[in-house]
Amino acid sequence: MKLLVCISKAPDTTSKIAFANGNTSFDEAGVTFIVNPYDEWYALVRALELKEAQGGSVTVISVGGSDYEQIIRKALAIGADDAVRIDAPETDALSVAKHIADYAKEQGFDLILTGKETINYNGSIVPGMLAELLSFPYVTLASKLHVNGNVATCEREIAGGVEVLEVTLPAVISAAKGMAEQRIPNMKGIMSARTKPLQVITPVAFAANTSVQNFEMPPAKSACKFIAPEQAADLIQLLHTEAKVI
């Protein structure tokens, strides 16, 4: 089985968030970047499990500059066989999907896995765009995945239960919690990652359709009001007039 896993970089969750260039871009100064957890913990690890069970290869792919290579090497250390970096800026979701689709359409992948979303943008739209550009069936938010021949069986949580879907490969599947368990790279994996192939590809010409107007920080939380236990009437009044929950 030939598997492709799309990975993206994301700020470490402890990073201090700030914006630059008139609030039109994220300020990366001093920020530590990691592999987007949904891509790493669920999509990549499940791809490795499928390879281990059924044979084949796992390729990871990213769209970004040379600063991406650190997180790509992390994916290789976890167990991916090789990697591709498309040397283009992440201008918007469609451009990312277009670059990946242009590479993947000639490679004969049986299955393309992504995380359900990135933790910095939370858009959840690249996998669907990728599937459309490749004319592949698409299953989103899969929490379990099993492959038998050219049929993938997916489970995903829905209101009140679990939905089971079957899809014919090749397909694109986005992975959510439950798909796999996080793997920590060992020393052997870290050392071997240094010599695994990392191909850098020139991007196709593609003009982004969207641009960032500005970023804004969420409003600060208001201070808490404390009401003495014996002043229940005051609490009820505040819930009615200020919080407006009753």
KOLDREN-536031 format. One line per 10 residues: number of its first residue (from 1); their letters; for each residue z, y, x of N, C-alpha, C, O. Coordinates in steps of 0.1 Angstrom, whole numbers, padded with zeros to 4 digits. Each point is the difference from the previous one (the first is absolute). Layout:
N
NUM) A) Z,Y,X,Z,Y,X,Z,Y,X,Z,Y,X  ...
***
This chain:
246
1) MKLLVCISKA) 0000,-0012,0008,0000,0012,-0008,0000,0012,0009,0008,0001,0009  -0016,0009,-0013,-0002,0012,0008,0007,0011,-0008,-0005,0004,-0011  0016,0002,0016,0008,0009,-0007,0000,0014,0007,0000,0001,0012  -0001,0010,-0020,0001,0013,0005,0012,0007,-0006,0002,-0001,-0012  0006,0007,0020,0012,0007,-0005,-0001,0015,0004,-0001,0003,0011  0002,0006,-0021,-0001,0014,0002,0014,0006,0003,0009,-0003,-0008  -0007,0010,0019,0013,0005,0003,-0001,0015,0002,-0011,0005,0004  0021,0002,-0007,0001,0014,0002,0013,0004,0007,0009,-0008,0000  -0009,0020,0006,0013,0004,0006,0007,0009,-0010,-0006,0006,-0008  0019,-0006,0009,0009,0007,-0008,0012,0005,0007,0004,-0006,0010
11) PDTTSKIAFA) 0001,0018,-0013,0012,0005,0007,0012,-0010,-0003,0002,-0005,-0011  0006,0003,0021,0012,-0007,-0001,0008,0007,-0011,0000,0012,-0002  0007,-0021,-0006,0007,0006,-0012,0011,0009,0004,0005,0008,-0009  0000,-0007,0021,0010,0009,0004,-0006,0013,0005,0008,0009,0004  -0021,-0007,-0004,-0006,0012,0005,0003,0012,-0008,0002,0000,-0012  0000,0011,0019,0001,0013,-0006,-0013,0005,-0005,-0010,0001,0008  0009,0003,-0020,-0013,0004,-0006,-0002,0015,0001,0008,0007,-0004  -0019,-0003,0010,-0004,0014,0001,-0015,0001,-0001,-0007,-0010,0003  0002,0022,-0006,-0015,0002,-0001,-0004,0011,0009,0008,0008,0004  -0021,-0008,-0001,-0006,0009,0010,-0013,0006,-0006,-0004,-0004,-0011
21) NGNTSFDEAG) -0001,0014,0019,-0013,0006,-0004,0000,0005,-0015,-0009,-0003,-0008  0019,0011,0006,0001,0006,-0014,0003,-0011,-0011,-0005,0002,-0011  0013,-0012,0015,0003,-0011,-0009,-0011,-0008,-0005,0000,-0005,-0011  -0011,0004,0019,-0011,-0008,-0003,-0001,-0013,0007,-0009,-0008,-0002  0018,0005,0011,0000,-0012,0008,0015,-0004,0003,0009,0008,0001  -0007,-0021,0001,0013,-0005,0004,0002,0003,0015,-0009,-0002,0008  0021,0007,-0005,0004,0003,0014,0004,-0012,0007,0011,-0005,-0003  -0019,0000,0012,0003,-0013,0006,0009,0002,0013,0003,-0010,0007  0000,0022,-0004,0008,0002,0013,0013,-0007,-0001,0008,0002,-0009  -0005,-0011,0019,0012,-0007,0001,0002,-0011,-0010,0011,-0006,-0001
31) VTFIVNPYDE) -0021,0002,-0007,0001,-0010,-0010,-0004,-0014,0006,-0010,-0001,0008  0018,-0009,-0010,-0003,-0013,0004,-0008,-0007,-0011,0004,0000,-0012  -0015,-0006,0015,-0009,-0007,-0010,0002,-0015,0001,0002,-0005,0011  -0004,-0001,-0022,0002,-0015,-0001,-0012,-0005,-0008,-0008,0008,-0006  0006,-0021,0006,-0010,-0006,-0009,0005,0001,-0014,0012,-0003,-0003  -0020,0008,-0006,0004,0001,-0014,0006,-0013,-0005,-0006,-0010,0001  0019,0010,-0005,0007,-0012,-0003,-0007,-0009,-0010,0000,-0013,0002  -0006,0018,-0012,-0007,-0009,-0010,-0011,-0007,0007,-0003,-0012,-0003  -0004,0018,0012,-0011,-0006,0007,0005,-0011,0010,-0005,-0011,0001  0016,0014,0006,0006,-0009,0010,0007,-0012,-0006,-0003,-0011,0002
41) WYALVRALEL) 0013,0015,-0011,0009,-0011,-0004,-0006,-0009,-0010,0003,-0012,0000  -0012,0017,-0008,-0006,-0009,-0011,-0014,-0004,0003,-0003,-0012,0000  -0006,0022,0002,-0014,-0004,0001,-0003,-0008,0013,-0006,-0010,0000  0011,0016,0012,-0003,-0007,0012,0007,-0013,0002,-0006,-0010,0004  0019,0009,-0008,0007,-0012,0001,-0006,-0011,-0009,-0001,-0012,0004  -0003,0016,-0016,-0006,-0011,-0009,-0013,-0004,0006,-0003,-0012,-0001  -0005,0021,0007,-0012,-0004,0006,0002,-0010,0011,-0007,-0010,0002  0018,0012,0006,0003,-0009,0011,0005,-0013,-0005,-0004,-0011,0006  0011,0011,-0017,0004,-0013,-0006,-0012,-0008,-0005,0000,-0012,0002  -0009,0019,-0008,-0012,-0007,-0004,-0008,-0006,0011,-0005,-0011,0000
51) KEAQGGSVTV) 0004,0019,0011,-0007,-0005,0012,0007,-0013,0006,-0006,-0009,0003  0019,0010,-0003,0008,-0011,0006,-0002,-0013,-0009,0001,-0011,0005  -0002,0013,-0018,-0001,-0011,-0009,-0014,-0006,-0001,-0002,-0012,-0001  -0008,0021,0002,-0014,-0004,-0003,-0009,0002,0012,-0012,-0004,-0001  0016,0010,0012,-0009,0003,0011,-0007,0013,-0003,0000,0006,-0011  -0007,-0001,0022,-0008,0012,-0002,0005,0011,0010,0005,-0003,0010  -0007,0015,-0014,0003,0011,0009,0005,0012,-0009,-0004,0002,-0012  0012,0007,0018,0005,0012,-0006,-0004,0012,0009,0004,0001,0011  -0012,0008,-0017,-0003,0012,0006,0007,0012,-0007,0000,0000,-0012  0005,0009,0020,0006,0012,-0007,-0010,0012,0003,-0006,0000,0010
61) ISVGGSDYEQ) 0006,0009,-0020,-0009,0011,0002,0007,0013,-0005,0008,0000,-0009  -0010,0011,0016,0005,0013,-0003,-0010,0011,0002,-0010,-0002,0007  0011,0013,-0014,-0008,0011,0001,0009,0011,0006,0009,0005,-0007  -0012,0000,0019,0008,0010,0006,-0003,0002,0015,-0009,-0007,0005  0015,0016,0001,-0002,0004,0014,0007,-0010,0009,0006,-0010,-0004  -0006,0014,0017,0006,-0009,0010,0015,-0002,-0001,0006,-0009,0005  0000,0019,-0013,0015,-0002,-0002,0003,-0012,-0009,0012,-0004,-0001  -0022,-0001,-0005,0002,-0012,-0008,0002,-0013,0008,0005,-0010,-0005  -0009,0011,0017,0000,-0013,0008,0014,-0006,0002,0001,-0012,0002  0009,0020,-0002,0014,-0005,0002,0003,-0009,-0012,0006,-0011,0002
71) IIRKALAIGA) -0009,0016,-0015,0004,-0009,-0011,-0010,-0012,-0001,0004,-0010,-0005  -0016,0012,0010,-0009,-0012,0000,0005,-0011,0009,0000,-0011,-0004  0005,0015,0015,0006,-0010,0010,0012,-0006,-0006,0002,-0012,0002  0005,0019,-0011,0012,-0007,-0007,-0005,-0011,-0009,0005,-0011,0000  -0016,0014,-0007,-0006,-0010,-0009,-0005,-0012,0008,0001,-0012,-0004  -0007,0015,0015,-0005,-0011,0009,0012,-0008,0006,-0001,-0013,0001  0012,0019,0002,0012,-0007,0004,0006,-0009,-0010,0006,-0010,0003  -0007,0014,-0016,0005,-0008,-0011,-0008,-0013,-0001,0005,-0010,-0005  -0018,0011,0009,-0008,-0012,-0001,-0015,0001,-0003,-0007,-0010,0000  0003,0022,-0004,-0015,0002,-0002,-0008,-0004,0012,0005,0002,0011
81) DDAVRIDAPE) -0017,-0007,-0013,-0008,-0005,0011,-0008,0012,0007,-0001,0000,0012  -0003,0009,-0019,-0008,0012,0006,0001,0012,-0010,0006,-0001,-0011  -0011,0012,0016,0002,0012,-0008,-0013,0009,0002,-0007,-0001,0009  0006,0009,-0020,-0011,0010,0000,0006,0014,-0003,0008,0001,-0010  -0012,0009,0017,0004,0013,-0003,-0013,0009,-0002,-0008,0001,0009  0007,0004,-0021,-0012,0009,-0003,0004,0014,0004,0010,0005,-0006  -0017,0000,0015,0005,0013,0007,-0004,0012,-0009,-0010,0007,0003  0018,-0005,-0014,-0003,0011,-0009,0013,0005,-0005,0010,-0008,-0001  -0009,0020,-0003,0013,0006,-0005,0001,-0005,-0015,-0009,-0004,-0007  0022,0003,0003,0003,-0004,-0014,-0001,0012,-0009,0010,0007,-0003
91) TDALSVAKHI) -0022,-0004,-0001,-0002,0012,-0008,0004,-0001,-0014,0007,0008,-0006  -0011,-0019,0000,0005,-0004,-0014,-0002,-0015,-0002,-0006,-0007,0008  0011,0003,-0020,0000,-0015,-0002,-0014,-0005,-0001,-0003,-0011,0005  -0007,0018,-0011,-0013,-0005,-0001,-0007,-0002,0013,-0007,-0009,0003  0009,0019,0007,-0006,-0001,0013,0006,-0012,0007,-0008,-0007,0007  0021,0004,-0008,0006,-0012,0006,-0007,-0012,-0005,-0003,-0009,0007  0003,0008,-0021,-0006,-0012,-0006,-0015,-0002,0004,-0005,-0011,0003  -0002,0022,-0002,-0014,0000,0004,-0002,-0006,0014,-0009,-0008,0002  0017,0013,0007,-0001,-0004,0014,0003,-0015,0001,-0007,-0008,0007  0017,0003,-0014,0004,-0014,0001,-0011,-0008,-0006,-0003,-0011,0005
101) ADYAKEQGFD) -0002,0015,-0017,-0010,-0008,-0007,-0013,-0001,0008,-0006,-0011,0000  0003,0022,0007,-0012,-0001,0008,0001,-0010,0011,-0010,-0007,0004  0022,0006,0002,0002,-0011,0010,0000,-0013,-0006,-0006,-0010,0005  0014,0008,-0016,0003,-0013,-0005,-0012,-0007,-0007,-0001,-0012,0000  -0009,0020,-0005,-0011,-0006,-0008,-0009,-0009,0008,-0006,-0009,-0005  0006,0010,0019,-0008,-0008,0008,0008,-0011,0007,-0006,-0008,0008  0019,0007,-0010,0008,-0009,0008,0003,-0013,-0007,0006,-0009,0006  -0008,0007,-0019,0002,-0012,-0007,0014,-0004,-0002,0004,-0012,0001  0005,0022,-0004,0014,-0003,-0002,0002,-0008,-0013,-0007,0004,-0010  0016,-0013,0010,0003,-0008,-0013,0010,0008,-0008,-0001,-0001,-0013
111) LILTGKETIN) 0010,0008,0019,0010,0007,-0007,0005,0012,0008,0001,0000,0012  0000,0011,-0020,0005,0013,0006,0013,0003,-0007,0001,0001,-0012  0010,0001,0020,0013,0003,-0004,0004,0013,0004,-0002,0005,0011  0009,0002,-0020,0006,0013,0003,0014,0001,-0005,0004,-0009,-0009  0004,0018,0013,0013,0003,-0007,-0003,0007,-0013,-0011,0005,-0002  0020,-0005,-0007,-0002,0006,-0013,-0002,0015,0001,-0007,0005,-0008  0013,0001,0018,-0002,0015,0002,0006,0003,0014,0006,-0008,0006  -0008,0020,-0002,0006,0005,0012,0013,0008,-0004,0000,0006,-0011  0010,-0007,0019,0013,0006,-0004,0000,0015,0002,0009,0007,-0005  -0020,-0001,0012,0000,0014,0001,-0009,0007,-0011,0003,0011,-0003
121) YNGSIVPGML) -0013,-0018,-0002,-0008,0006,-0010,0002,-0006,-0014,-0002,0006,-0010  0005,-0019,0010,0003,-0007,-0013,-0012,0001,-0010,0002,0001,-0012  -0014,-0001,0018,-0012,0001,-0009,-0004,-0013,-0007,-0004,0001,-0011  0004,-0012,0018,-0004,-0013,-0005,-0014,0000,-0005,-0004,-0007,-0009  -0005,0015,0016,-0014,0000,-0005,-0010,-0005,0011,-0011,-0003,-0004  0015,0002,0016,-0010,-0005,0010,-0005,-0014,-0003,-0012,-0003,0000  0021,-0007,-0003,-0004,-0013,-0003,-0010,-0001,-0011,-0010,-0007,0001  0012,0014,-0012,-0009,0000,-0011,-0014,0006,0003,-0010,-0006,-0004  0011,0017,0012,-0013,0005,0004,-0008,-0009,0010,-0012,-0002,-0001  0020,-0005,0009,-0006,-0009,0010,-0007,-0012,-0008,-0011,-0003,0003
131) AELLSFPYVT) 0018,-0002,-0013,-0006,-0011,-0008,-0012,0005,-0007,-0010,-0008,0000  0010,0020,-0005,-0012,0005,-0007,-0012,0001,0009,-0011,-0003,-0003  0014,0009,0015,-0011,0002,0009,-0006,-0013,0005,-0012,-0001,0004  0020,-0010,-0003,-0005,-0013,0004,-0004,-0009,-0011,-0006,-0010,0002  0008,0015,-0015,-0003,-0008,-0012,0008,-0013,0000,-0006,-0011,-0003  0018,0012,0008,0009,-0012,0000,0010,0002,-0012,0003,0011,-0004  0001,-0023,-0001,0011,0001,-0010,0013,0005,0006,0002,-0001,0012  0007,0007,-0020,0012,0006,0006,0012,-0003,-0009,-0001,0001,-0012  0011,-0005,0019,0013,-0003,-0006,0010,0010,0006,0002,0000,0012  0005,0007,-0020,0010,0010,0006,0014,-0005,-0003,0003,-0006,-0010
141) LASKLHVNGN) 0006,0011,0019,0015,-0003,-0001,0003,-0014,-0001,0009,-0004,-0008  -0016,-0005,0016,0003,-0014,-0001,0013,-0003,0008,0002,0005,0011  0007,-0013,-0017,0013,-0003,0006,0000,-0014,0006,0008,-0004,0007  -0018,-0004,-0011,-0002,-0014,0005,-0015,-0002,0001,-0008,0005,-0008  0004,-0013,0018,-0014,-0003,0003,-0002,-0014,0005,0007,-0003,0010  -0015,-0005,-0016,-0003,-0013,0005,-0016,-0002,-0001,-0006,0005,-0009  0001,-0011,0020,-0014,-0002,0001,-0004,-0015,0000,0006,-0007,0008  -0015,0003,-0016,-0005,-0014,-0001,-0015,0001,0000,-0006,0003,-0010  0000,-0006,0022,-0015,0001,0000,-0004,0014,-0001,0004,0009,0008  -0013,-0006,-0017,-0004,0014,-0002,0006,0007,-0012,-0005,0009,-0005
151) VATCEREIAG) 0017,-0014,0001,0007,0005,-0011,0014,0005,0004,0007,-0008,0006  -0004,0020,-0009,0014,0006,0003,0007,0001,-0013,-0005,0006,-0009  0018,-0011,0009,0008,0001,-0011,0011,0010,0003,0007,-0001,0010  -0006,0012,-0018,0010,0011,0003,0010,0001,-0012,-0004,-0003,-0011  0016,0007,0014,0010,0003,-0010,0004,0015,0002,0000,0004,0012  0002,0002,-0023,0005,0014,0001,0009,0003,-0012,-0002,-0006,-0011  0012,0014,0014,0010,0003,-0010,-0005,0010,-0010,-0007,0010,0003  0009,-0013,-0016,-0004,0009,-0011,0012,0002,-0009,0010,-0007,0002  -0010,0016,-0011,0011,0002,-0009,0003,-0013,-0008,-0008,-0004,-0007  0020,-0001,0009,0005,-0011,-0007,-0004,-0014,0006,0003,-0010,-0007
161) GVEVLEVTLP) -0010,0010,0018,-0003,-0013,0005,-0009,0001,0013,0000,0009,0007  -0008,-0020,-0005,-0008,-0001,0012,-0014,-0004,-0005,-0002,-0009,-0008  -0008,0016,0014,-0014,-0003,-0003,-0006,-0008,0011,0002,0003,0012  -0009,-0013,-0016,-0007,-0009,0010,-0015,0002,-0001,-0006,-0001,-0011  0000,0004,0022,-0015,0003,0000,-0007,-0009,0010,0006,-0003,0011  -0018,-0001,-0014,-0008,-0008,0010,-0013,0009,0003,-0005,0006,-0009  0002,-0006,0021,-0012,0008,0004,-0008,-0008,0010,0006,-0007,0009  -0019,0008,-0009,-0009,-0007,0009,-0002,0009,0012,-0002,0012,-0001  0003,-0018,0013,-0002,0007,0012,-0014,0001,0003,-0009,-0008,-0004  0005,0019,0012,0009,0010,0006,0006,0010,-0009,-0006,0003,-0011
171) AVISAAKGMA) 0017,0002,0014,0007,0009,-0009,0009,0010,0009,0003,-0003,0011  0002,0013,-0018,0009,0009,0006,0013,-0001,-0008,0000,0000,-0013  0011,-0001,0020,0013,-0002,-0007,0010,0009,0007,0002,0000,0012  0006,0008,-0021,0010,0009,0006,0014,-0007,-0002,0002,-0006,-0011  0006,0006,0021,0012,-0008,0000,0012,0009,-0003,0002,0011,0005  0007,-0017,-0013,0013,0007,-0003,0011,-0009,0004,-0002,-0011,0006  0014,0016,-0008,0013,-0008,0003,-0001,-0014,-0005,-0003,-0002,-0012  0007,-0007,0020,0000,-0014,-0004,-0011,-0008,0006,0000,-0013,0000  -0011,0020,0005,-0011,-0007,0006,0004,-0008,0012,-0005,-0011,0002  0013,0016,0007,0004,-0006,0012,0013,0006,0005,0005,0010,-0006
181) EQRIPNMKGI) 0001,-0015,0017,0011,0005,0006,-0003,0006,0014,-0009,-0005,0007  0016,0016,-0004,-0003,0007,0012,0001,-0009,0012,0010,-0009,0001  -0019,0010,0009,0001,-0007,0013,0003,0010,0011,-0006,0011,0000  0015,-0015,0009,0002,0008,0012,-0007,-0005,0012,0001,-0012,0003  -0010,0020,0004,-0007,-0005,0011,0009,-0005,0011,0010,0007,0003  -0013,-0019,0003,0008,-0004,0011,-0006,0004,0013,-0011,0006,0000  0017,-0009,0011,-0005,0005,0013,-0014,-0006,0004,-0008,0007,0005  0006,-0020,-0009,-0013,-0005,0003,-0011,0007,-0008,-0011,0003,0005  0014,0001,-0018,-0010,0007,-0008,-0002,0014,0006,-0012,0005,0000  0022,0001,0004,-0001,0014,0006,-0009,0000,0012,-0008,0008,0002
191) MSARTKPLQV) 0011,-0018,0007,-0008,-0001,0012,-0015,-0004,-0003,-0009,0006,0006  0007,-0015,-0015,-0014,-0004,-0003,-0008,0011,-0007,-0012,0001,0001  0020,0008,-0008,-0007,0011,-0007,-0007,0010,0009,-0010,0006,-0003  0014,-0006,0016,-0006,0009,0010,-0014,-0004,0003,-0008,0009,0004  0005,-0022,-0005,-0013,-0004,0004,-0009,-0005,-0012,-0012,-0003,0002  0017,0004,-0014,-0008,-0003,-0012,-0011,0010,-0002,0002,0012,0003  -0014,-0015,-0008,-0011,0009,-0002,0004,0011,-0010,0005,-0003,-0010  -0008,0016,0014,0001,0011,-0009,-0013,0008,0001,-0003,0007,0010  -0006,-0009,-0020,-0013,0006,0000,0001,0014,-0007,0005,0002,-0011  -0011,0008,0018,-0001,0013,-0005,-0014,0003,-0005,-0009,-0002,0007
201) ITPVAFAANT) 0008,0006,-0020,-0013,0001,-0006,-0003,0015,-0004,0009,0007,-0004  -0021,-0003,0007,-0004,0014,-0005,-0002,0000,-0015,-0006,-0009,-0005  0012,0019,-0002,0000,0000,-0014,-0014,0003,-0005,-0008,0006,0006  0005,-0010,-0019,-0012,0004,-0007,0002,0015,-0004,0011,0005,-0001  -0022,0002,0000,0000,0014,-0005,0004,0000,-0015,-0006,-0006,-0008  0017,0013,0006,0005,0000,-0014,0008,0013,-0002,0010,0002,0007  -0013,0006,-0017,0007,0012,-0002,0011,-0002,-0011,-0003,-0005,-0010  0015,0009,0013,0011,-0002,-0009,-0002,0008,-0013,-0006,0011,0001  0010,-0016,-0012,-0002,0007,-0013,0012,0008,-0004,0000,0008,-0009  0011,-0010,0016,0012,0007,-0003,0006,0007,0012,-0003,-0005,0012
211) SVQNFEMPPA) 0012,0014,-0014,0007,0007,0011,0014,0004,-0004,0002,0001,-0012  0007,0000,0021,0014,0003,-0004,0001,0016,-0002,-0004,0007,0009  0009,-0003,-0020,0002,0014,-0003,0013,0004,0007,0001,0010,0007  0010,-0017,-0010,0013,0003,0006,0010,-0011,-0003,-0002,-0007,-0010  0012,0005,0018,0011,-0009,-0002,0012,0009,-0004,0002,0011,0005  0007,-0017,-0013,0012,0007,-0003,0012,-0010,0000,-0002,-0012,-0003  0013,0017,0008,0012,-0009,0000,0006,0000,-0014,-0002,0010,-0007  0008,-0021,0003,0006,-0001,-0013,0011,0010,-0001,0007,0003,0010  -0004,0003,-0022,0011,0009,-0001,0013,-0006,0004,0003,-0012,-0003  0006,0020,0008,0013,-0005,0004,0008,-0004,-0012,-0001,0006,-0011
221) KSACKFIAPE) 0009,-0016,0013,0009,-0004,-0011,0011,0010,-0003,0006,0006,0010  -0003,-0004,-0022,0010,0010,-0004,0014,-0006,0004,0001,-0013,0001  0009,0021,0000,0013,-0004,0003,0006,-0008,-0012,-0003,0003,-0011  0012,-0012,0014,0007,-0008,-0010,0011,0008,-0006,0007,0008,0006  -0005,-0010,-0019,0011,0006,-0007,0010,-0010,-0003,-0003,-0011,-0005  0016,0013,0008,0010,-0010,-0003,0009,0005,-0011,0004,0012,-0001  -0002,-0021,-0009,0008,0003,-0012,0012,-0009,0000,-0001,-0012,0003  0012,0019,-0005,0013,-0008,0000,0000,-0010,-0012,-0006,0003,-0010  0012,-0014,0012,0000,-0011,-0011,0005,0005,-0013,-0005,-0004,-0011  0015,0013,0011,0005,0005,-0013,-0008,0010,-0007,0003,0004,-0011
231) QAADLIQLLH) -0014,0000,0018,-0009,0011,-0006,-0013,-0007,-0005,-0011,0005,0003  0012,-0015,-0011,-0012,-0007,-0005,-0009,0009,-0008,-0012,-0002,0000  0018,0011,-0007,-0008,0009,-0009,-0009,0009,0009,-0012,0003,-0004  0017,0001,0015,-0009,0008,0009,-0012,-0008,0005,-0011,0005,0002  0014,-0018,0002,-0010,-0009,0005,-0011,-0002,-0011,-0012,0001,0003  0016,-0003,-0015,-0009,-0002,-0011,-0009,0013,-0002,-0012,-0001,-0003  0019,0012,0004,-0008,0013,-0002,-0010,0002,0011,-0011,0004,-0003  0014,-0007,0016,-0009,0001,0011,-0012,-0010,-0002,-0011,0003,0003  0014,-0015,-0007,-0010,-0010,-0002,-0010,0004,-0011,-0012,-0003,0000  0017,0011,-0010,-0008,0004,-0011,-0008,0013,0004,-0012,0001,-0004
241) TEAKVI) 0018,0009,0010,-0006,0012,0002,-0008,0002,0014,-0010,0006,0000  0016,-0013,0010,-0007,0001,0014,-0009,-0012,0003,-0011,0002,0003  0017,-0014,-0003,-0007,-0012,0003,-0010,-0003,-0011,-0010,-0006,0002  0014,0009,-0015,-0009,-0002,-0011,-0003,-0015,-0002,-0012,-0004,-0002  0022,-0004,0004,-0002,-0015,-0001,0006,-0005,-0013,-0002,-0011,-0004  0010,0020,-0003,0005,-0004,-0013,-0003,0012,-0010,0004,-0001,-0012
***
